């Protein structure tokens, strides 16, 4: 895990900052912050040998979104 990935996940998990606040604190676009946190989560899961259930995705949302009628 890179230092910027580590910094982003720590600001999110320990400092409880929003993605927007992390983007402002690190002077990075919000999309970059999301990528860093996603990458850090994947690496942590792999290191801890955690697998996702069938109903989860990497970003923690259901695999399929409900469709509007």
C-alpha positions as CSV (number, residue, x, y, z in Angstrom):
1,X,0.0,0.0,0.0
2,X,1.4,3.4,-0.9
3,X,1.7,6.2,1.6
4,X,-1.1,8.3,0.0
5,X,-3.4,5.2,0.0
6,X,-2.6,4.7,3.7
7,X,-3.2,8.4,4.5
8,X,-6.5,8.4,2.7
9,X,-7.9,5.3,4.4
10,X,-6.7,6.5,7.8
11,X,-8.3,9.9,7.4
12,X,-11.5,8.1,6.4
13,X,-11.5,5.4,9.1
14,X,-9.8,7.1,12.1
15,X,-10.4,10.8,11.6
16,X,-13.9,10.0,10.2
17,X,-13.5,12.6,7.4
18,X,-15.8,12.5,4.4
19,X,-14.4,12.0,0.9
20,X,-14.8,15.7,0.3
21,X,-12.9,16.6,3.4
22,X,-10.1,14.2,2.6
23,X,-9.9,15.7,-0.9
24,X,-9.5,19.1,0.6
25,X,-7.0,18.0,3.2
26,X,-4.8,16.2,0.7
27,X,-5.4,18.7,-2.2
28,X,-6.5,15.8,-4.5
29,X,-9.6,15.4,-6.6
30,X,-12.5,13.5,-5.0
31,X,-12.2,10.8,-7.6
32,X,-8.6,10.2,-6.7
33,X,-9.6,10.0,-3.0
34,X,-12.2,7.3,-3.9
35,X,-9.7,5.4,-5.9
36,X,-7.1,5.5,-3.1
37,X,-9.6,4.3,-0.5
38,X,-10.9,1.5,-2.8
39,X,-7.3,0.4,-3.5
40,X,-6.4,0.4,0.2
41,X,-9.6,-1.6,1.1
42,X,-8.8,-4.2,-1.6
43,X,-5.2,-4.6,-0.3
44,X,-6.4,-4.8,3.3
45,X,-8.9,-7.5,2.4
46,X,-6.3,-9.5,0.5
47,X,-3.8,-9.2,3.4
48,X,-6.4,-10.3,5.9
49,X,-7.7,-13.0,3.6
50,X,-11.3,-11.6,3.6
51,X,-13.7,-12.5,0.8
52,X,-16.8,-10.5,-0.1
53,X,-20.2,-12.2,0.1
54,X,-22.2,-12.7,-3.1
55,X,-24.3,-9.6,-2.3
56,X,-21.3,-7.2,-1.8
57,X,-19.0,-5.4,-4.2
58,X,-15.7,-3.7,-3.6
59,X,-17.4,-0.4,-2.8
60,X,-19.8,-2.0,-0.2
61,X,-22.9,-1.4,-2.2
62,X,-25.3,-4.1,-3.4
63,X,-24.1,-5.8,-6.6
64,X,-27.1,-4.5,-8.5
65,X,-28.9,-1.2,-8.0
66,X,-32.7,-1.3,-8.0
67,X,-34.2,0.1,-11.2
68,X,-36.8,2.8,-11.2
69,X,-40.1,1.8,-12.9
